[in-house]
C-alpha cells in the first residue's frame, strides 16, 4: 500500500505534513466513470531537445532498502536436492527504496537516499551504481564493519515467478546513525518523502498510524484517509490486477451522492475493457464514499489496470512494484492527474518486467515509449497556466 508525504518547509526543526494536491482534475458525471487508456510501445522519435523539462521541484527523499541482487534465471524451479544450471545470470543493485529512487532518477528527478551499507565490495558497487544513475548518496550510512544487504533471486522462466532469499545488512541501521543535522539537510527542498518500510523502527511508527481492521481493500483506504487527514490519497497495488486509488476531495456539497465504496468498486470493474492490453484508468465522480462500520469520506475512487504483457515478452517481475512507485513519485512531482499517473506508472512497471532484474528494464526519460505520457502531462499543465 502506497502513501506519500508531501513536504513543505520545516520551521523549528519540525516536519510539516501537507496535502499533495494535483494541479489537474478531470470531472465526470455520477453515472459515467472516466476511462483513460494509452497505446503500448508507442514508437516516437524523441530527442532530449524535444522533451518537456523535468519538474522544477524534483528533489525527493527516500528511506529504506539498498542492496545487491544476484539474479539467476533457470528453466524451471529446482526440486529439493536438484542440481541445475542457470540460463542467465546478472548481478545488480536492488532494494525497494533503491530501485524506486533509481527509477525516479532515470525519469528526471533528483532523489536522495537514506540507507545503510557496509564498506565492502558489495557496498562499493551499490554506491557506484547509484552515482551512475544520479541518485544522491550523501546521506547513506557506511559501516566500516559487517556486510551490505544482498538477495539471491531465482527467476523461473517457465512460470515467470521469482523467489527471493534475502540476507539483511549488518549492523542494521538505527536512528542514531543519522544525525539531526544530516536529517534536516536531507529534507531540505524535498517535495516528497518515501518510506519502503525496510527500516523496522520507522516502519512501526508508520504502521501504527495506518493500521486498519477493515474487511475489504476499498474500506481500508477510506479508513486510512479518515485516520490520517493530512494525506491526500492512498494507493494499493494488486500485481497483475492493477491498483486501486482513493483520493480525498475538499469539494463536498450537500447534494453529493452517498454510495458504498465496495459497491462503487464493483461498478468500476464492470466498466473495464478486458480486450485492452494497454494500462487504463477508470474513475468515479466526486462522491461520499461510505465504508460499513468505519465512516464516510468525500472523494474519488480510481481503478487502474496493469499492462497485459505477452508471454513472449515477460522476462522477470522482480522490482515491478518498485518501478511503479518510482513512476508515481515522478508523476506527483510532474503534477500529473491520477488519470495519467496510474497508466504511466503501470507502463513503467511493465517496461521493467521485460528484462532480468529490478533495474535493467527501468526506462530512462528519453525512452520513446514514455514520449506520449511526458508530452501529454506537459500540454495539460501548459494549458492550465494560460
N, C-alpha and C positions, 0 to 999 in steps of 0.2 A: 504494500500500500504506500503510495507516494504522497508526501506532504512537503511543501517548500516554504521556507521562511523568507519573506522579502524584507531586506534590511534597509533602514534609513540611517540617520546619524546616531551617534552614541554619546549623548550628553552624560556627564558624571559617571563615565565608565559603565553605563547601563545599556543593555541591548533592548532596543525597542522593536516590538513585533507589530507590523503594519500590514494592511491589505495589499495584495499584489494585483490591483485592478488592471485588466487588459484595456487597451485603448479602443478596441473594436468589438462590437457585438452585432450579430445578425438576428433580427427579430423573426418570430414565427407565430403563426396563429395557434390557438389552443387545440385545434383539431387536426392540424397537418404538421408533423415534425419536419425538420430540415434534413436533407441528405446531401452530403458533400462527398465526392469521390475524386480520385486522382489517377492518372494513367501511369502504369508501371513502366519502368525502364525507358523513360522519355529520352530520346536521343536529340539533345540540343547542344550545338557547339557554343561553348561559353568560356570566354577568357576572363582573367581577373579584372580586366578593364570594364567588362560589361556587367559584372556582378554588382548588386547593390552593396553599399558599405556595411561592415559588421555593425552590430548595435553599439551605440556610443557608450552606454553604461554596461560594458561587457565583462566586468570583474565579478567572478563568482567564487565562493569558498566551499570546499568540500572537506568532510572529515570522515575518515573510515579506512577501509582496507586497501593496501597496496602490496602486491606480491608478485611472484613469478609463477607462471603456468607451464607445466610440462605436458604437452598435448600429444597423446598417442592415438592415432586413428587405427582401428582394427576392422577386419572384415566382419566379424561378429564377436559379441562379448564372450570372453572365455568362461569355460566351466571350471569348477574347482580342480586344482592340480593340473590344469592345461598348460601347455607351452605354445605360445603363438607369436607371430611376427607382426610388426606394425606395417600398415600400408603407407603411412606418412608420419612424420614427427616434426613438431615445432615447439620451440621454447620462446616464450614472450611474456611481457608484463601482464598482470591480472589484478584481481581485487575489485570489489564493487565500485568503491569511490574512485579508484584509479582508472577503471575502464570508463566510467561515466564522464569524468573530467577530461580524459583523452578525447572522447567523442566531442565534448563541448569545445575543446581547443581546436580540433580539426575543422569544426564548423565556424570558427572565427572568434570565439570568446577568449577571455584571459583568466583561466582558472588558477586558483591557489589550493594546495592540498595540505591538510594536517593529517599526518600519519606517522608511523614509526617503523624503521627498518634497522638492520644491523650493518656494521661496516665489514661486510663480507662480499664475496664475488657476486652473489645474487643481489645484494643491496645496491652495489655499484651499477649493476645492469639496470635495475629498476630506475635509479636516478638518471642514467644516461638516456633511457627511453622516454622518460617524462620530459627532459630538457629538449630532446629532438622533436617532440610533438608540441612544445610550447606551454607545458604545464609548469607553473611556478613552484619550485621545490624548496623555497626559502624557509618554509615552516615545517618541513619534515624533520622529525627527531631521528638522529642516527646514533645507535648504541655502539660503543666500542667492543662490547662482548655479545655473545649469543648468536642467534641466526635470524635471517629475514624470513617472512612468511613465504610458503610455497604450496602449490597444489598440483597433484597428479590428476590429469583429466583423461579418461578413457572414452574415446568417441567411437560409438558403434555405427559403422557405415550401413548396416542392414536396417536397424530400427531408427536411425537418426536420433539417438539419445546420447547423453554424456553422463558419465559417472565421475564425481569429484572426490578426491581424497586429500583433505587439507591438513597442513601442518602449520599451526599458529606460530607467529614470531615470538622470540624470547630474547630479553624480557618483554612482557607486554607493556603497552602504553598505559600510563596513569596520568591523572590530571596534573600532577606536579611536574610532568615532563614539559609542559608548555607554560611559560611564564605569562603573567598578566600583560606585560608589555608586548610580547610576541602575539598574544591572542588579539589584542586591540589593533595591532599592526595588520594582522591577517584579515580582520573585519573591516578595516578602513577602506571605504569606497566600494565594498562588496554589495551587490544588489540582492544576491541570493545566497543562503547557506544551506548546503545539502548534507544530510547525515545518512549513511547506509546502515547504521545500527551495529557495525562490526566492533566498535569500541564499547564494551559492556556497560560501563558506568553511565556513559552518555545515553546508551540505548535504554537503560532502565528508567531514566528520567523522562524520556520521550514516551515510552510505553505506558507509564503511569498516567500520563496526561491523555493518551489516545485510546486507552483500553475501553472496549465496549462488549457487552454481552448480547448484542442484537442477534436476532435469529436469521437474518439474511444480509447479504452484502449491501444492498441499497439502504436498508435500515441502519447498518453500521456507519455508512457515510453520513447520514443525517445526524446520527449520534455524535460523531466526531466534530462536525461543524457546530453543533449546539454546545458542545463542551469546550471547544476552542474557538471563541468568537472572533479572534484576530486572523484566522486562516480563511482565505478567500475561496479555495477549492481543494478537493482531495480526489485522488485517482487510485483505483485498484486495478492492477494488471491481471489478465486472465490467460496468459500464454497465447496459444493459437486461437483462442476465442476473443482476443482483443482486449478491451478495457472498458471500465465504467468510470465516469467522472461526474461529480456533483459540484456545481458552482453556486455560491451564495449570491443572492440578489438583494439589493437595498431598495428596489423599486416596488415594494409590496403595496397593494391597494386593497380597499375593502371588497372590490369586485373580483379579486384574483381567485381562480378556481382552486378548490381543495381536493387533492387526489392522493390515494395510497401510493407510496413510492414503489412498492413491488408490482402493483398493477401497471403503473406507468412504464416500468422497465419492460414488462412483457409486451406492452403496446409498441414500444420502440423496436423490440426484437422482431415483431411481425412486419415492420417496415423494411427490414434488411433485404437486400437483393442477394440471394445465395449465389447467383451466377457471376457476381462481380469478383474479380481477382485482386483488384486494387483496394487499398485501405479506404474505408468510408467512415463518415461520422454522421450520426443521426441525433438530433436534439429535440427536447420538448420546448414548449414555450415557458416563460417565467410563470411559475405556479406555486401554490402552497403544497409542499410535499409532506405527507403525513406518514410517520413510522409508528406502527402499533406499539404502545407501551413505552414510547420514547419521547415523542413530541412532534412538532410541526416546524418546518423551515421553509422560507420562501427562496426559491432558486430554480435552476435549470438542471436537468439530468441529461447526460450525454452518453451515447453508446458508440464506442469506436471499434471497428473491426481490424483484424490483422491482415496483412497481405498474404494471399494464398500463393505459396512458393511451389512451383513444380518440383516433384520428387527428384528430378534430374539435376536441379539447381540447389537443392537443400544439402548443405555440407555439415554444418555444426551449429547448434543453438547456444553454445557457450557464450555468455555475455550479452544475449539478446535483450534481456531486461535492463542491463546497464546502458546499452546503446539507446534504448527507449528513454531512459531517464536523462541521459546526456542531451538528447534531442529536445526533450521537454524543457530542460534548463535553457537551452538556446532559444527556444520558442518564446519563453517568458521574457527573456531579455530583448527579443526582437519584436515584442508586443503582438505576437500572433494571436488571433482569436482562437478559442477552443476548436472551432470547426476546421481550422487549418492545422492547429497544433497536433491534434491526435493523429490524423492521417500522416502528417510529416514524421512524427515520432515512430509510427508503425513502419513507415517506409525506410527510415534509417535502421531500425531493428532488423528488418527483412534483408537489407543490404549486408548486414553483419553476419547473417545466417548463411550467406553464400560463400563463406571462406572458413578455414580452420582457425579456431581460436577466437578470443574475445576482442581482439584489436585488428586483426588482419583485414577484415572486411569493413571496418569503420570508414565511412566515406569522408573525404575532405570537402571543404567548402566549394572547391572548383569542380566537383564531380558533376557531370552533365545531368545525372539523374535527379539532382537537387534543384536544378535551374528553375523549374516551374514553381516550386514552393517558395524559393527565395524571392523570385520576381513578383509573385502574387502578393506576398507579405509586404514588399516594398511599395507596390502600387496602391494597396489599400491604405497604408499609413500616409503615403503622399497625398492621396485624395482627401483624407481627413484634415491634413494640415492646410489645405487651400481654403 
